[in-house]
């Protein structure tokens, strides 16, 4: 079975293009979700820089699954016009990279405020995003459920997607982010959003301390989510977003799961731990092909 194409945020390996590509290939991953290259955020690339990186990725036979943009990751009361201009630039960058997706957010809300009070403003801004994106019909906008934004609960994610009611906007489903919002990932969040999920971030976390863990070692029910997606005939990207630091039990995992040089950076080791944890679930437990 092959329901998932593996990709990932390779800037967690390290900032350098060459290191990112090398470790992706070591983990038999042929796609990347671009967020940062050589220390620069993708949204800040010039057109010429994007073209140069695209040529380099082509030479390495690495394809782009999504642009991991910061669009929508500003406070709801910050000025919007300049941010909308940045979004237009990100779409141009995505087109150069031939990326089918752009990852986005739905604006930070002050913790003292009720996010529901900002529903109309969030939807208005996203409708403006959609209006700009009409000129880029090959690109789908992904809303990620980030903590402390409007769409940090499955209910508000569902509200946003239903109000927009567009095939050009889908969910990037992040189990760890829901855990960090004290939300039951499966079945609750999954059942609310399953018809809108076009992309999944592979990240797990614990309810007890909200720390991020490799897939399957937290409370994000990653295996159950992936299994349900298979049952629902999902076909799309599973994107490694490790967000790991050296954690309790890392040494044991390193001994049993890694075949990587001792001199490798922590970023390389942790990305490989995350990759192997996902492979254990997909290949060994769910009989999926690693592709």
C-alpha positions as CSV (number, residue, x, y, z in Angstrom):
1,X,0.0,0.0,0.0
2,X,1.1,3.5,-0.7
3,X,-1.2,6.1,0.7
4,X,1.5,8.6,1.8
5,X,4.4,10.4,0.1
6,X,7.0,11.2,2.8
7,X,8.3,14.8,3.0
8,X,9.6,17.0,5.8
9,X,10.8,20.3,7.2
10,X,14.5,19.7,6.5
11,X,15.5,23.0,8.0
12,X,15.3,21.1,11.3
13,X,18.3,19.1,10.1
14,X,20.3,22.3,9.8
15,X,20.3,25.6,7.9
16,X,22.5,24.5,5.0
17,X,21.0,23.3,1.7
18,X,23.6,20.6,1.2
19,X,23.0,19.1,4.7
20,X,19.3,19.1,4.3
21,X,19.5,17.3,0.9
22,X,22.0,14.8,2.2
23,X,20.0,13.8,5.3
24,X,16.8,13.6,3.3
25,X,18.4,11.2,0.9
26,X,19.9,9.2,3.8
27,X,16.3,8.7,5.0
28,X,15.1,7.8,1.5
29,X,12.9,11.0,1.3
30,X,12.6,12.6,-2.1
31,X,10.4,15.6,-1.2
32,X,10.8,18.7,1.0
33,X,8.5,21.2,2.7
34,X,10.5,24.3,2.3
35,X,10.6,26.7,5.3
36,X,14.2,27.8,5.6
37,X,17.3,27.4,3.4
38,X,20.8,28.6,4.3
39,X,19.3,30.5,7.2
40,X,16.7,32.4,5.2
41,X,12.9,32.0,5.4
42,X,11.3,31.0,2.2
43,X,8.9,34.0,2.3
44,X,12.0,36.3,2.1
45,X,13.5,34.7,-1.0
46,X,13.9,36.9,-4.0
47,X,12.5,35.6,-7.3
48,X,16.0,34.9,-8.5
49,X,17.0,33.1,-5.3
50,X,13.9,30.9,-5.7
51,X,14.8,30.0,-9.3
52,X,18.4,29.2,-8.2
53,X,17.2,26.9,-5.4
54,X,14.7,25.2,-7.7
55,X,17.5,24.4,-10.2
56,X,19.5,22.9,-7.3
57,X,16.6,20.8,-6.1
58,X,16.1,19.6,-9.7
59,X,19.7,18.5,-9.9
60,X,19.3,16.6,-6.6
61,X,16.0,15.0,-7.8
62,X,14.2,16.5,-4.7
63,X,10.6,17.7,-5.3
64,X,8.7,20.3,-3.2
65,X,5.6,19.2,-1.4
66,X,4.7,22.5,0.2
67,X,5.9,26.0,1.0
68,X,6.0,26.2,4.8
69,X,5.1,29.9,4.9
70,X,4.5,32.1,7.9
71,X,1.5,33.7,6.3
72,X,-1.3,34.2,8.9
73,X,1.2,33.9,11.8
74,X,0.8,37.5,12.9
75,X,-1.5,39.0,15.6
76,X,-5.1,39.6,14.5
77,X,-4.8,43.3,15.4
78,X,-1.7,43.8,13.3
79,X,-2.0,45.6,9.9
80,X,-3.0,43.3,7.1
81,X,-2.2,45.1,3.8
82,X,1.5,44.5,3.9
83,X,1.0,40.9,5.0
84,X,-1.3,40.3,2.0
85,X,1.4,41.7,-0.3
86,X,3.8,39.2,1.3
87,X,1.3,36.4,0.6
88,X,1.3,37.3,-3.1
89,X,5.1,37.1,-3.1
90,X,4.9,33.6,-1.4
91,X,2.5,32.4,-4.2
92,X,5.0,33.6,-6.8
93,X,7.7,31.6,-4.9
94,X,5.5,28.6,-4.7
95,X,4.8,28.7,-8.5
96,X,8.6,28.8,-9.2
97,X,9.1,25.8,-6.9
98,X,6.1,24.0,-8.5
99,X,4.7,23.5,-5.1
100,X,1.1,22.2,-5.0
101,X,0.5,23.6,-1.5
102,X,1.2,26.7,0.7
103,X,1.0,26.2,4.5
104,X,-0.7,29.0,6.4
105,X,-2.3,30.1,9.7
106,X,-5.3,32.0,11.0
107,X,-3.8,34.7,13.1
108,X,-2.7,34.9,16.8
109,X,-5.4,35.9,19.3
110,X,-4.5,37.4,22.7
111,X,-5.0,34.8,25.4
112,X,-7.2,37.2,27.3
113,X,-9.6,37.5,24.3
114,X,-12.3,35.1,23.0
115,X,-11.2,33.8,19.6
116,X,-14.8,33.4,18.5
117,X,-15.1,37.2,18.7
118,X,-12.6,37.4,15.8
119,X,-14.3,34.9,13.5
120,X,-15.6,37.4,11.0
121,X,-12.2,39.2,10.7
122,X,-10.3,35.9,10.3
123,X,-12.7,34.8,7.6
124,X,-12.6,38.2,5.9
125,X,-8.8,38.0,5.7
126,X,-8.8,34.4,4.4
127,X,-11.3,35.4,1.7
128,X,-8.8,38.1,0.6
129,X,-6.1,35.3,0.5
130,X,-8.4,33.3,-1.7
131,X,-9.1,36.2,-4.0
132,X,-5.4,36.7,-4.6
133,X,-4.9,32.9,-5.0
134,X,-7.4,32.8,-7.9
135,X,-4.5,33.7,-10.2
136,X,-2.6,30.6,-9.0
137,X,-5.1,27.8,-9.6
138,X,-2.5,25.1,-9.3
139,X,-1.9,25.9,-5.6
140,X,-4.0,24.8,-2.7
141,X,-3.9,26.7,0.6
142,X,-3.4,24.6,3.7
143,X,-4.6,25.8,7.1
144,X,-2.5,24.4,10.0
145,X,-3.9,24.1,13.5
146,X,-1.3,26.1,15.4
147,X,-1.6,26.8,19.1
148,X,-3.0,30.2,20.0
149,X,-4.3,31.1,16.6
150,X,-8.0,31.3,15.8
151,X,-8.0,27.8,14.3
152,X,-6.3,26.0,17.1
153,X,-9.2,23.8,18.0
154,X,-10.9,21.4,15.6
155,X,-14.2,23.2,16.0
156,X,-12.8,26.5,14.8
157,X,-10.8,24.8,12.1
158,X,-14.0,23.3,10.9
159,X,-15.8,26.6,11.1
160,X,-13.2,28.4,9.0
161,X,-13.1,25.7,6.3
162,X,-16.9,25.5,6.2
163,X,-17.4,29.3,5.9
164,X,-14.8,29.5,3.1
165,X,-16.3,26.5,1.4
166,X,-13.6,26.3,-1.2
167,X,-11.7,23.4,-2.7
168,X,-8.7,25.6,-2.7
169,X,-8.5,25.6,1.1
170,X,-7.8,22.4,3.0
171,X,-6.5,21.3,6.4
172,X,-2.9,20.5,7.3
173,X,-3.6,18.2,10.3
174,X,-1.0,18.4,13.1
175,X,-1.6,16.0,16.0
176,X,1.0,17.5,18.3
177,X,-0.5,21.0,18.0
178,X,-3.9,19.6,19.0
179,X,-2.4,17.8,22.0
180,X,-0.8,21.1,23.1
181,X,-4.2,22.7,23.0
182,X,-5.5,19.9,25.3
183,X,-7.6,18.4,22.4
184,X,-8.3,14.7,21.8
185,X,-6.7,14.1,18.4
186,X,-8.4,10.8,17.6
187,X,-11.3,10.2,17.2
188,X,-12.5,13.7,18.1
189,X,-10.4,16.1,16.0
190,X,-10.0,13.6,13.2
191,X,-13.7,13.0,12.8
192,X,-14.5,16.7,12.7
193,X,-11.9,17.4,10.0
194,X,-11.4,14.2,8.1
195,X,-13.2,15.3,5.0
196,X,-11.0,18.4,4.8
197,X,-7.5,16.9,5.5
198,X,-5.2,17.2,2.5
199,X,-1.9,17.0,4.3
200,X,-0.6,15.7,7.6
201,X,2.3,16.9,9.8
202,X,4.0,14.0,11.6
203,X,4.5,15.4,15.1
204,X,3.5,13.9,18.4
205,X,3.3,15.4,21.9
206,X,2.4,14.5,25.5
207,X,-0.6,15.9,27.4
208,X,1.4,15.7,30.7
209,X,4.0,18.3,29.8
210,X,3.2,19.3,26.2
211,X,6.6,18.2,25.0
212,X,7.0,17.0,21.4
213,X,8.0,13.4,20.9
214,X,8.7,11.1,18.0
215,X,5.6,9.7,16.3
216,X,3.9,7.1,18.5
217,X,5.6,8.1,21.8
218,X,3.1,10.8,22.7
219,X,-0.7,11.2,23.0
220,X,-1.4,12.3,19.4
221,X,-2.7,8.9,18.3
222,X,-0.5,9.2,15.2
223,X,-0.9,5.5,14.3
224,X,-4.7,5.7,14.7
225,X,-4.9,8.9,12.5
226,X,-2.7,7.3,9.8
227,X,-4.7,4.1,9.9
228,X,-8.0,6.0,9.6
229,X,-6.6,8.0,6.7
230,X,-5.8,4.7,5.0
231,X,-9.3,3.4,5.6
232,X,-10.6,6.7,4.1
233,X,-8.5,6.2,1.0
234,X,-6.3,9.2,1.7
235,X,-3.6,9.9,-0.8
236,X,-1.1,12.7,0.0
237,X,1.9,13.9,1.9
238,X,3.0,13.0,5.4
239,X,5.4,15.7,6.4
240,X,8.0,15.2,9.2
241,X,8.1,18.2,11.4
242,X,10.2,16.8,14.3
243,X,10.4,19.8,16.6
244,X,12.6,17.6,18.8
245,X,15.3,18.3,21.3
246,X,17.6,15.7,22.9
247,X,15.0,14.0,25.1
248,X,14.7,11.3,27.7
249,X,15.3,8.0,26.0
250,X,17.1,9.5,23.0
251,X,20.2,7.5,23.7
252,X,18.3,4.2,23.6
253,X,16.6,5.1,20.4
254,X,19.9,6.2,18.9
255,X,21.4,2.8,19.7
256,X,18.5,0.8,18.3
257,X,17.2,2.9,15.4
258,X,20.0,5.0,13.9
259,X,22.7,4.1,11.5
260,X,24.2,7.5,11.4
261,X,27.7,8.8,12.0
262,X,28.4,9.6,15.7
263,X,29.8,13.0,14.5
264,X,26.4,13.9,13.0
265,X,24.7,17.0,14.3
266,X,21.9,16.8,16.8
267,X,19.6,18.1,14.0
268,X,20.6,15.2,11.7
269,X,20.2,12.6,14.5
270,X,16.8,14.0,15.7
271,X,15.4,14.2,12.1
272,X,16.5,10.6,11.6
273,X,14.9,9.5,14.9
274,X,11.6,11.2,13.7
275,X,11.9,9.5,10.3
276,X,12.5,6.1,11.8
277,X,9.6,6.5,14.2
278,X,7.3,7.2,11.3
279,X,8.7,4.3,9.3
280,X,8.1,2.0,12.2
281,X,4.4,2.9,12.2
282,X,3.8,3.1,8.4
283,X,6.0,0.2,7.2
284,X,6.1,-2.2,10.1
285,X,2.7,-1.7,11.6
286,X,0.5,-0.4,8.7
287,X,2.2,-2.3,5.8
288,X,2.8,0.9,3.8
289,X,5.5,1.5,1.3
290,X,8.1,4.1,2.3
291,X,8.0,6.5,-0.6
